[in-house]
Amino acid sequence: MTDLGTSNLNVFPLSLGGNVFGWTADRDTSFAVLDAFVAAGGDFIDTADVYSAWVPGHSGGESETIIGEWIASRKPEGVVVATKVSKHPDFPGLSASNVRAGAEASLKRLGVDTIDVYYAHAEDENTPLEETVEAFGALVADGLIRYPAISNFSAENAREWIRIAREKGVAEPIATQPAYNLVDRAVERDVVPAAQELGLTVVPYFALASGFLTGKYRSTDTAGQSSPRAGAAAKYVTADGLAVLDALDEVADAHGVSSASAALGWLRAKGAVPIASASRVDQVDSLIAGATLELTADEVAALDDASAPFAV
């Protein structure tokens, strides 16, 4: 278990991504995945109000609705749910009115009284940051959310958010959610150091690089690949990307786990609490293994070296 930032939330060191619920995992499959995750000790679930507005016929909120129905059905104890605002078609951006309206809509879909962790999903250059910070602070004060958090924020704006929050005397964010994995390491230059400085837990999305780090995609030819992520994963199929997979294979084999588990273990060794999703129940075991795998210093160094081209 690990603490999220300076909060009193002590969670399983991996978050189950809800982006697939209502998209590549239907309601029944989503319920089964959630059941398996919780049965294995998981208690941290990540979603967003926009999931999955990109699917034809969807309008956003489908993932939250399924999670809400699962909560109502299972009544799980101690589960921590994080969701996000700013990308839903009805509530774009981080104006005070959108932040509150988005939270109220998410609360209704989730069927809960309070959102545990509420992320600003992306920076909004059209809204003064002071307005957004005060809006999140008001949600905490009114009991709609427990803790603010930020996603896709620069190191500079993370620092500015906290400066404003302290100046205004409102709740500070407890986590930051960037894209971060073995083949996307640019955030190590500034976002990760800033998070460490500010006491924010790093909760990376794209932890498996659209599935590339599972080792499933080793060719740029995605013909016959049924996964909608195959195309996104194919961009990593380069000499450098394949070298990372070779290094992952060695680490995974040494522990008798999957490449996905080893990739998640590397992020955890960096102090992060990664997000990873499962469209099938049989994928959950790899996620759980990734949350409990302890890599040696030599193994972390080997993966660092293999992925060095992606750190620049």
C-alpha positions in Angstrom: 0.0 0.0 0.0 1.1 3.6 -0.6 0.0 7.0 0.5 -1.2 9.5 -2.2 0.7 12.7 -1.7 0.1 14.3 1.6 -3.4 12.8 1.9 -4.7 10.2 4.2 -5.5 7.9 1.2 -3.5 4.7 1.5 -4.0 2.7 -1.7 -2.9 -0.4 -3.6 0.2 0.7 -5.6 -1.6 0.4 -9.0 -4.7 2.0 -10.3 -7.2 0.2 -12.5 -7.8 2.3 -15.6 -11.5 2.7 -16.4 -11.0 4.1 -19.9 -11.9 0.7 -21.4 -15.2 0.4 -19.6 -18.0 0.8 -22.0 -15.6 0.8 -24.9 -13.5 -2.4 -25.4 -15.1 -3.9 -22.2 -18.8 -4.1 -22.1 -20.8 -3.8 -18.8 -20.6 -7.5 -17.8 -16.9 -7.7 -18.7 -16.2 -4.4 -16.8 -18.0 -5.8 -13.7 -15.9 -9.0 -13.9 -12.6 -7.0 -14.3 -13.5 -4.8 -11.3 -14.5 -7.9 -9.3 -11.2 -9.6 -10.0 -9.1 -6.5 -9.3 -10.8 -5.9 -5.9 -10.6 -9.7 -5.0 -6.9 -9.5 -5.6 -6.5 -6.6 -3.2 -6.9 -3.6 -5.6 -8.8 -0.6 -4.3 -7.8 2.3 -6.6 -9.9 3.0 -9.7 -9.2 5.7 -12.3 -11.7 7.1 -14.8 -12.7 10.4 -16.4 -16.0 12.1 -17.3 -15.0 12.1 -21.0 -14.6 8.2 -21.2 -15.6 7.2 -23.8 -16.9 10.1 -25.8 -14.7 9.1 -28.8 -16.8 6.0 -29.5 -19.6 6.5 -32.1 -22.9 6.8 -30.3 -21.3 7.7 -27.0 -21.4 11.1 -25.3 -19.0 10.7 -22.4 -19.6 9.4 -18.9 -20.1 5.8 -20.0 -17.2 4.6 -17.9 -18.4 6.5 -14.8 -21.8 5.0 -15.3 -20.6 1.5 -15.3 -18.4 2.0 -12.3 -21.3 3.6 -10.5 -23.6 0.6 -11.3 -20.8 -1.7 -10.1 -20.5 0.2 -6.8 -24.2 0.1 -6.3 -24.3 -3.6 -7.0 -21.2 -4.7 -5.0 -21.1 -2.0 -2.3 -17.3 -2.4 -2.0 -15.6 -1.1 1.2 -12.5 1.2 1.0 -12.5 1.6 -2.8 -10.9 4.9 -3.9 -12.3 6.4 -7.1 -10.5 9.1 -9.1 -12.2 10.9 -12.0 -11.4 14.0 -14.1 -12.9 17.2 -15.6 -12.3 19.5 -18.5 -12.6 17.2 -21.6 -16.3 16.2 -21.5 -18.1 17.7 -24.5 -20.6 19.4 -22.1 -18.0 20.7 -19.6 -14.9 21.7 -21.6 -12.2 23.5 -19.8 -11.5 24.5 -16.2 -13.8 27.5 -15.6 -15.3 27.5 -12.2 -18.8 26.8 -13.6 -17.5 23.8 -15.6 -15.5 22.4 -12.7 -18.6 22.4 -10.5 -21.0 21.2 -13.1 -18.7 18.4 -14.2 -18.2 17.3 -10.6 -22.0 17.2 -10.0 -22.5 15.2 -13.2 -19.8 12.7 -12.2 -21.2 12.3 -8.7 -24.6 11.4 -10.2 -23.1 8.9 -12.6 -20.9 7.3 -10.0 -23.7 7.3 -7.4 -21.4 8.5 -4.6 -21.6 11.4 -2.2 -18.0 12.5 -2.6 -15.3 12.0 -5.3 -12.1 10.8 -3.7 -9.6 12.3 -6.1 -10.7 14.8 -8.7 -8.2 15.7 -11.5 -8.0 18.8 -13.7 -7.7 16.7 -16.8 -5.6 19.2 -18.9 -4.4 22.8 -18.7 -6.9 25.4 -19.8 -5.1 28.5 -21.2 -8.5 30.3 -21.5 -9.2 30.2 -17.8 -7.1 32.0 -15.2 -5.4 29.3 -13.0 -6.5 31.2 -9.9 -10.2 30.7 -10.9 -9.6 26.9 -11.3 -7.7 26.5 -8.0 -10.4 28.3 -6.1 -13.1 26.2 -7.8 -11.4 23.0 -6.8 -10.9 24.4 -3.3 -14.6 25.2 -3.1 -15.5 21.6 -4.1 -13.4 20.3 -1.2 -14.9 22.8 1.2 -18.5 21.8 0.1 -17.7 18.1 0.4 -18.2 17.2 -3.2 -14.6 16.0 -3.5 -12.0 14.9 -1.0 -8.8 15.9 -2.8 -7.8 17.8 -6.0 -5.2 16.5 -8.4 -3.8 17.5 -11.8 -3.2 15.7 -15.1 -1.1 16.8 -18.1 0.1 19.9 -16.2 3.6 21.3 -16.8 6.0 21.5 -13.8 5.7 25.3 -13.9 1.9 25.2 -13.6 2.0 22.5 -11.0 4.1 24.8 -8.9 1.9 27.8 -9.6 -1.3 25.8 -8.7 0.2 25.0 -5.3 1.5 28.5 -4.8 -2.0 29.9 -5.4 -3.7 27.2 -3.2 -1.4 28.1 -0.3 -2.0 31.8 -0.8 -5.7 31.3 -0.9 -5.7 28.8 1.9 -7.5 26.1 -0.1 -6.8 22.4 -0.6 -3.7 21.5 -2.6 -3.5 18.7 -5.2 -2.1 15.4 -4.0 -1.1 13.8 -7.3 -0.1 14.5 -10.9 -1.0 12.3 -13.8 1.4 12.5 -16.8 2.0 10.1 -19.7 5.0 8.1 -18.5 6.5 4.7 -19.3 9.7 3.1 -20.5 9.3 4.5 -24.0 7.9 7.9 -22.9 10.3 9.3 -20.3 10.4 13.0 -21.2 8.6 13.9 -17.9 11.7 12.8 -16.0 13.3 16.1 -17.0 10.9 18.4 -15.1 7.4 17.0 -14.2 8.7 14.1 -12.1 11.3 16.2 -10.2 8.7 18.9 -9.6 6.3 16.3 -8.2 8.9 15.1 -5.8 9.6 18.6 -4.7 5.9 19.4 -4.2 5.0 16.1 -2.5 2.7 15.0 -5.4 2.4 11.3 -6.1 3.1 10.5 -9.8 0.2 8.4 -11.2 1.2 7.7 -14.8 -1.3 7.0 -17.6 -0.1 5.1 -20.8 1.9 3.0 -18.4 2.1 0.3 -21.0 2.4 2.6 -24.0 -0.9 1.6 -25.6 0.0 -2.0 -25.1 3.4 -1.9 -26.7 5.2 -2.8 -23.4 3.1 -6.0 -23.1 5.4 -7.3 -25.9 2.3 -8.1 -28.0 3.3 -5.7 -30.8 6.7 -6.3 -32.4 5.9 -5.4 -36.0 4.6 -2.3 -37.7 2.2 -4.5 -39.6 -1.0 -4.2 -37.5 -3.1 -6.1 -40.0 -5.2 -8.7 -38.2 -4.7 -7.0 -34.8 -8.1 -6.7 -33.3 -7.1 -4.2 -30.6 -8.0 -0.6 -31.3 -4.7 0.3 -29.8 -2.6 -1.6 -32.2 -1.9 1.4 -34.5 -0.8 3.5 -31.5 1.5 0.8 -30.3 3.0 0.3 -33.7 4.8 3.7 -33.6 7.1 2.3 -30.9 8.3 -0.6 -33.1 11.7 0.8 -33.9 15.2 -0.5 -33.1 15.2 1.4 -29.9 11.7 0.2 -28.9 12.5 -3.4 -29.6 15.6 -3.1 -27.5 13.4 -2.1 -24.6 11.2 -5.2 -25.2 14.3 -7.4 -25.2 15.4 -5.9 -21.8 11.9 -6.3 -20.5 11.8 -10.0 -21.6 15.0 -10.7 -19.5 13.6 -9.0 -16.4 10.2 -10.7 -16.8 11.7 -14.1 -17.4 13.9 -13.8 -14.3 10.8 -13.2 -12.1 8.4 -15.5 -14.0 6.0 -12.7 -14.9 4.8 -11.0 -18.0 6.5 -8.1 -19.8 3.6 -5.9 -18.7 4.2 -6.7 -15.1 7.9 -5.9 -15.5 7.1 -2.5 -17.1 4.7 -1.7 -14.3 7.3 -2.8 -11.8 9.8 -0.4 -13.3 7.4 2.5 -12.8 6.8 1.5 -9.3 10.6 1.4 -8.7 10.6 5.1 -9.8 8.1 5.9 -7.0 5.1 6.0 -9.3 1.6 4.5 -8.9 0.8 3.5 -12.5 -2.6 3.2 -14.1 -3.2 0.2 -16.3 -6.4 -1.1 -17.8 -7.8 -4.6 -18.6 -10.3 -5.4 -21.2 -10.5 -9.0 -20.1 -10.4 -10.7 -16.7 -7.4 -12.8 -17.6 -5.3 -9.6 -17.9 -5.8 -8.6 -14.3 -3.2 -11.0 -12.9 -0.5 -9.2 -14.8 -1.5 -5.9 -13.4 -1.6 -7.2 -9.9 1.8 -8.8 -10.4 3.2 -5.5 -11.6 2.0 -3.9 -8.4 3.8 -6.4 -6.2 6.9 -7.1 -8.2 10.1 -5.8 -6.6 12.9 -5.3 -9.2 16.6 -5.3 -8.1 18.7 -2.2 -8.5 20.5 -3.9 -11.4 17.3 -4.7 -13.2 16.1 -1.1 -12.9 19.5 0.0 -14.2 19.3 -2.4 -17.1 15.8 -1.1 -18.1 17.0 2.5 -17.6 19.9 1.9 -20.0 17.7 0.1 -22.6 15.2 2.9 -22.6 17.7 5.8 -22.4 16.9 7.0 -26.0 13.4 7.7 -24.8 14.6 9.9 -21.9 15.9 12.6 -24.1 
